Amino acid sequence: MRKIKTTLVIGAGTMGHGFAQLFALNNIPVFLVDEMDEFLRRAKSWIENNLDYMVELKEIEKSQIKPILDRINFTTDLKQAAKKADYVLEAVPENLDMKKKIFQQLDEYTQPDVILSSNTSSFDINELSVVITRPERVIGTHWYNPPQITPCVEVIPSNATNQETLDSIMDFLKGIGKVPTQCKSSPGFIGNRIQFAMAAEAFSIVEQGLATPEEVDQIVRTSFGFRLGVYGPFEICDQAGLDVYEAIYEYLYIKLKKEQFKPPAILKQFIEKGRLGLKNQKGFYDYKEKTSDMIKHERDRKLYDRLRLLQKEQKI
């Protein structure tokens, strides 16, 4: 695998400055490129403010700030920066034509084995790889804001991405403390599809006058959102019971007549196989090596940790 020693971030906006900060925090020199000096000055100010607050939070020492900033080269010269980079992360606005143009430039400016990735949150990675003469080095890496803090990175290979590129980027992301997860290229990928499905229903509830935005947010934060800090939706479903989920879907579908509440076929398939969740040690996950009490104790420990944090934040 190619060792990533120097990085290039294209776009010094909301996400781009966070990428540069993260790489520099991990002792990786980074070129932060944008088309105008004023954007770079703004990005530097944001990074300085972030680092000052990290000191206040005792995440870093004040003496670390200057070395971190020294590892960031703020420049408008994409061509020269691209020549020196081992890894490129494009973070410009969601404009497909703009991204294609940048990738065409990178195809010319970078060494042929340099990994080229896009932080696109919606575009098919295959649409970017086709403009490159060596598409096997193109890959999607969808981060979540703020990228210097949020662990998840969705890693999306194109149809042409080779194993070396995939392995290199997974290794690199783990090395800087991220939790990379591979997924297939599709509109919105995984996280955004789930997030926007939830948001759509939240908007609908407020539009119908069933609750205020403040009430919806409080319910989400203190219910399933509280649990989502430690468990994903399939784990939560296993804990409740797949048969319980199916019954609730059926009721909501009958009452609300909305397609998103139509009982999912996957639930029926698992139930027919006798997989009901934690209650019989097999659901979306197998629990053969753990008893129900062991799993519940583990769950409670994690949730009590979250509860103490919530109580502290909300002064409950």
JOPE-V475199 format. One record per run of one state. SS is the DSSP state (helix for helix, strand for strand, loop for the rest). FROM is the first residue (numbers start at 1). TO is the last residue. If there is no record, write none. Layout:
BEGIN
SS&FROM&TO  SS&FROM&TO
END
This chain:
BEGIN
loop&1&5  strand&6&10  loop&11&15  helix&16&25  loop&26&28  strand&29&33  loop&34&36  helix&37&56  loop&57&63  helix&64&70  loop&71&71  strand&72&75  loop&76&77  helix&78&84  loop&85&86  strand&87&90  loop&91&95  helix&96&109  loop&110&114  strand&115&118  loop&119&125  helix&126&129  loop&130&134  helix&135&137  strand&138&143  loop&144&151  strand&152&157  loop&158&162  helix&163&175  loop&176&178  strand&179&182  loop&183&190  helix&191&207  loop&208&212  helix&213&222  loop&223&223  helix&224&227  loop&228&232  helix&233&240  loop&241&241  helix&242&256  loop&257&258  helix&259&261  loop&262&264  helix&265&272  loop&273&276  strand&277&277  helix&278&280  loop&281&281  strand&282&282  loop&283&285  strand&286&286  loop&287&291  helix&292&314  loop&315&316
END
